[in-house]
Amino acid sequence: MEVNPAKQEHLLALKVMRLTKPTLFTNIPVTCEEKDLPGDLFNQLMRDDPSTVNGAEILMLGEMLTLPQNFGNIFLGETFSSYISVHNDSNQVVKDILVKADLQTSSQRLNLSASNAAVAELKPDCCIDDVIHHEVKEIGTHILVCAVSYTTQGGEKMYFRKFFKFQVLKPLDVKTKFYNAETDEVFLEAQIQNITTSPMFMEKVSLEPSIMYNVAELNSVNQAGECVTTFGSRAYLQPMDTRQYLYCLKPKKEFAEKAGIIKGVTVIGKLDIVWKTNLGERGRLQTSQLQRMAPGYGDVRLSLEAIPDTVNLEEPFHITCKITNCSERTMDLVLEMCNTSSIHWCGISGRQLGKLHPSSSLCLALTLLSSVQGLQSVSGLRLTDTFLKRTYEYDDIAQVCVVSLAIKVES
């Protein structure tokens, strides 16, 4: 949208045009039945129309491109390109012409001019042309300020400006969710919705992890030795459609060992999204750094390293537990095992585990048996810190499926 400045007679004329790709021309078919009064007239006109596809005149398909009729929409992440032309409409030579193009946003003012050097002179009916490019990185109102200064033959210095106002819209709606696994792994789900009015070709959606994590993309499957995306052959994201992307992040060994577990608010990384619209116009967005609150485990964390899925009734089975000191003090731990109505611990309860320093871990191999069939919960572990006389209780640690062995009796 152009804002007209105060009228003033100038020797130079400034023209500004946005450079965009052409669009496909859509022909609106007008037809009728042969028994109607026009007969075959409308059908013949469509067949003679150069914009229609031969044999498919009534399907609103076209073979022609049309030039942009208006300024169009500009979306965040796209590249704004504009053609600036200064023409000498007078019959005299103009000297010391300087053309400047600035882009004013809500937070900053950017100089987009390719050259800040003045042109020595401009003869009648000659022009100065310039093309500017800018990757749009802010949403909201943008104002393109074009300023022209020059000197007439009489030595008078002249100056004028033109303003072009446009809005930058949001092309995608990105939502993220974090899921914490039993281990230190974190699963990130990114929901990306196309909120424009045209389909998008999703060229790349990737997660750039922070230095603390390694990332694995879970958006493809292996079929017959070939890697295929979980979205199939549909690479286009239609307007208002949403697509989910999944990533698995695992702490790097040096950070996990240094801190025992990653605590508090940590930076996960940022999403990098690249798409194409219309006739190959590319857009790119990078989210801000995604942050995740690590789950709290208290002073002592108990996790399972190994446990069978299915066990036999009244037969011992083994599990491996990992105990991690998440506090900032040394603990002297004692392990107690309490039987439940269905799960029974095998071994000595009340045994000393020794001292466990901050961020240190130890693994325990324990034996159990179940006296009840079905899905049973492993419960009844107690850890007591003898220094502070504090007891930590762990119930519903895991679940196992208990089955009975069928005994075949021969007659």
Summary of the structure (lengths in Angstrom):
residues: 411
radius of gyration: 35.6
end to end distance: 96.4
largest distance: 126.2
contacts: 1096
relative contact order: 0.10
helix: 4%
strand: 54%
